[in-house]
Amino acid sequence: GHLDDVNQRYFEHMYDSFSYSIQSFIASVIFLIHGIIPDILVYSGRKQIHNLKHKLDAKKIKLN
């Protein structure tokens, strides 16, 4: 199934998924704070998402 598609073992995939989830959560909090106070964290959320995208691209994850 999916683990074969991404060439990972269960715990490796779980670690990566948790890592992506935490990074996404951090980006979400940054965007929330920026939405309330627009003069702070102006580029931080975008930078977080950009870094996450590069990690996913490096892993060559196939999206369905």
C-alpha positions in Angstrom: 0.0 0.0 0.0 1.0 3.5 0.8 4.2 2.6 2.7 5.5 0.8 -0.4 4.5 3.8 -2.5 6.6 6.1 -0.4 9.3 3.5 0.3 9.2 3.8 4.1 8.7 1.5 7.0 5.9 2.0 9.5 7.8 3.9 12.2 9.8 6.0 9.7 6.5 7.0 8.1 4.9 7.7 11.5 7.9 9.9 12.5 7.7 11.9 9.3 3.9 12.3 9.5 4.2 13.5 13.1 7.0 15.9 12.1 4.9 17.3 9.3 1.9 17.6 11.6 3.9 19.6 14.2 5.4 21.9 11.5 1.9 22.5 10.1 0.5 23.2 13.6 3.3 25.7 14.2 2.5 27.4 10.9 -1.1 27.5 11.8 -0.4 29.2 15.2 1.9 31.7 13.5 -0.9 32.6 10.9 -3.4 32.9 13.7 -1.2 35.3 15.7 -0.3 37.2 12.5 -4.0 37.6 11.7 -4.7 39.1 15.1 -1.5 41.3 15.1 -0.6 41.9 11.5 2.7 43.8 12.3 4.3 40.7 13.7 5.4 37.3 12.2 5.0 38.8 8.8 7.0 36.2 7.0 7.3 33.4 9.5 4.2 31.4 8.5 5.1 31.5 4.9 8.7 30.5 5.7 7.4 27.5 7.8 5.2 26.3 4.9 8.0 26.8 2.4 10.4 24.7 4.5 7.8 22.0 4.9 7.2 21.9 1.1 10.9 21.5 0.5 11.0 18.6 3.0 8.1 16.9 1.2 9.6 17.5 -2.2 12.9 16.0 -1.0 11.1 12.9 0.1 9.4 12.7 -3.3 6.1 11.9 -1.6 3.4 10.9 -4.1 0.1 12.7 -3.6 -3.0 10.9 -4.7 
